[in-house]
Each structure stands twice: as C-alpha cells, then as structure tokens.
Amino acid sequence: MSKLQARNEAQINAPIGSVWAIITDINQLHKINPGVIKATGRMDKQGETRTCEMENKGRKGTMIEKLIELVHEKKTVWAIENDTMGMAKMLNDPRFCFYLEKISDSKTKIINESYYEPATFIAKIMNFLMMKKMMGKIQNQILSNIKTLAEK
C-alpha cells in the first residue's frame, strides 16, 4: 500500500452496527462526503464499485472507486479506478480506509486514513504545501458527518 498521508479518528455514541450501516450505504454517501453530489453502485460488498458525481470549488466530475477490502463491522478500503477530476494523474495508488472499533455496546471508534504517493514532482510539492492538510480537513468533516448521522 502507498504511504499514509492523513489520519483522523472520532468516537461516536452509537453501536458499531449503526456506524457500519452508514458507511456501507450508498444512499448516505452524499451526506457523509462533502464533495459527493450523487453516488451509484454498491458499498457493501467487496469487489463492487461506486460512481460518485463530484463537485469541488465549482468544478464537477466523476470518480469511480472499487471496494478492494471489506471486513464486516471492521474495515473498508477503497481505491480510485478512474476519475475526471485529475486525482488519478496526481496520485499513485490512492486508498481511502475506514476502520471501526467497538468501545462498548453504545460507543464506536472510527478511523479514516488516506494513502497515496504523489505521482509527479509538482504533486510532491503540492502534497507538502497543501494536499495533506486538505485531506485531513476533509476527513474531519467526513467523520463529523458520520457522527451526526449515527447519533441522531
């Protein structure tokens, strides 16, 4: 796997099954990920793909991701297969992971990690100056959104 670039975690006051249901429900993705307008496909079976219609600062595009690893109520790992936003050109071997850990019957720890290698010299500079920080900020928002949905 590529190099870990960003990692965030949160504690959610909800059972692990409730958190798992949210992170594997394609109909919740636009509520979780701030860049996703609409998503189709499956998020609950290893080997399946999802297609996300994205918007980032007024720029629209699509991203196709494959669920390359799924361990029930423990882990999901997504890889970008194709995109029109330019991420696949800038990043080698991007992976986006969720890890869940049961703290108690009503409390769950969730970890969000992003792995990749900058593909070019310019991408390396951009990663150092801003991309890692931006990725961490997005992860924080994603975890906050999951927490809000799960604790309703």
C-alpha positions in Angstrom: 0.0 0.0 0.0 1.1 3.6 -0.5 2.3 6.0 2.2 -0.1 7.2 4.9 -0.8 10.8 4.2 -3.7 11.7 6.5 -5.3 10.1 9.6 -8.2 11.2 11.7 -10.4 9.5 14.3 -13.5 10.1 16.3 -15.6 8.5 19.0 -19.3 8.0 18.1 -22.0 7.5 20.7 -23.7 4.7 18.7 -23.3 0.9 18.3 -20.8 -0.3 15.8 -23.6 -1.8 13.7 -25.2 1.6 13.3 -21.9 3.2 12.2 -21.3 0.3 9.8 -24.7 0.7 8.3 -24.0 4.3 7.5 -20.5 3.8 5.9 -21.7 1.0 3.7 -25.0 2.7 2.5 -24.6 4.2 -1.0 -27.6 6.4 -0.3 -25.8 8.1 2.7 -22.6 8.9 0.8 -23.7 12.4 -0.3 -24.5 13.2 3.3 -21.1 11.9 4.5 -18.6 13.1 1.9 -18.8 16.9 1.3 -17.6 16.6 -2.3 -20.2 14.0 -3.4 -23.3 15.2 -5.1 -24.7 11.8 -6.1 -23.5 8.2 -5.8 -24.5 5.0 -7.5 -23.3 1.4 -7.1 -22.6 -0.7 -4.0 -20.6 0.0 -0.9 -21.5 -3.2 1.0 -19.7 -6.0 -1.0 -16.0 -6.4 -1.7 -15.1 -6.1 -5.4 -18.1 -3.8 -6.1 -17.7 -0.3 -7.5 -19.3 3.1 -6.8 -19.5 6.0 -9.1 -19.6 9.4 -7.5 -20.6 12.6 -9.1 -18.3 15.2 -7.5 -18.1 18.9 -7.1 -15.0 20.7 -5.8 -14.9 24.5 -5.8 -17.4 24.7 -8.7 -15.5 22.0 -10.7 -17.7 19.0 -11.5 -16.6 15.5 -12.4 -16.9 11.8 -11.6 -14.9 9.3 -9.6 -15.1 5.5 -9.9 -13.9 3.7 -6.9 -13.6 0.0 -6.1 -14.1 -1.6 -2.7 -10.9 -3.7 -2.6 -11.2 -4.8 1.1 -14.2 -5.2 3.3 -14.3 -6.8 6.8 -17.7 -6.7 8.3 -18.0 -4.0 11.0 -14.2 -3.5 11.0 -12.8 -2.1 7.8 -13.4 -0.8 4.3 -10.7 0.1 1.8 -11.5 2.0 -1.5 -9.2 2.5 -4.5 -9.7 5.0 -7.3 -10.2 3.2 -10.6 -11.0 6.2 -12.8 -11.8 9.9 -12.4 -12.3 13.0 -14.4 -11.1 15.3 -11.6 -7.4 14.6 -12.1 -6.7 12.7 -8.9 -5.5 9.6 -10.7 -3.0 11.6 -12.6 -1.7 13.4 -9.5 -1.7 10.4 -7.1 -0.3 6.9 -7.4 -2.1 4.0 -5.7 -4.7 6.1 -3.7 -6.5 4.3 -1.0 -9.2 5.5 1.4 -9.9 3.5 4.5 -12.3 3.3 7.4 -11.6 1.3 10.5 -14.2 0.6 13.2 -13.5 -0.5 16.7 -16.1 -1.3 19.3 -15.5 0.6 22.5 -18.8 -0.5 24.2 -22.2 -1.6 23.2 -23.1 2.1 22.5 -19.8 3.6 21.6 -17.6 3.2 18.5 -14.2 4.4 17.5 -13.9 5.3 13.8 -10.6 6.0 12.0 -10.3 7.4 8.5 -7.0 7.1 6.7 -5.8 8.2 3.2 -2.8 6.6 1.5 -1.2 7.6 -1.7 2.1 8.6 -3.4 2.4 11.9 -5.3 2.8 11.0 -9.0 4.9 13.9 -10.1 7.4 16.4 -8.7 4.8 19.1 -8.7 2.3 16.8 -6.9 5.0 16.2 -4.3 5.4 19.9 -3.7 1.6 20.4 -3.6 1.2 17.5 -1.2 3.8 19.0 1.2 2.3 22.5 0.9 -1.5 21.8 1.0 -2.9 18.4 -0.1 -2.1 16.5 3.1 -3.7 19.3 5.2 -6.7 19.5 2.8 -7.1 15.7 3.0 -7.1 15.9 6.8 -9.7 18.6 6.8 -12.0 16.6 4.5 -11.5 13.5 6.7 -12.5 15.6 9.8 -15.7 16.7 8.0 -16.5 13.2 6.9 -16.1 11.8 10.5 -18.2 14.7 11.8 -20.9 13.9 9.3 -20.9 10.2 10.2 -21.1 11.1 13.9 -24.0 13.4 13.3 -25.9 10.8 11.3 -25.2 7.9 13.8 -26.0 9.9 16.9 -29.5 11.0 15.6 
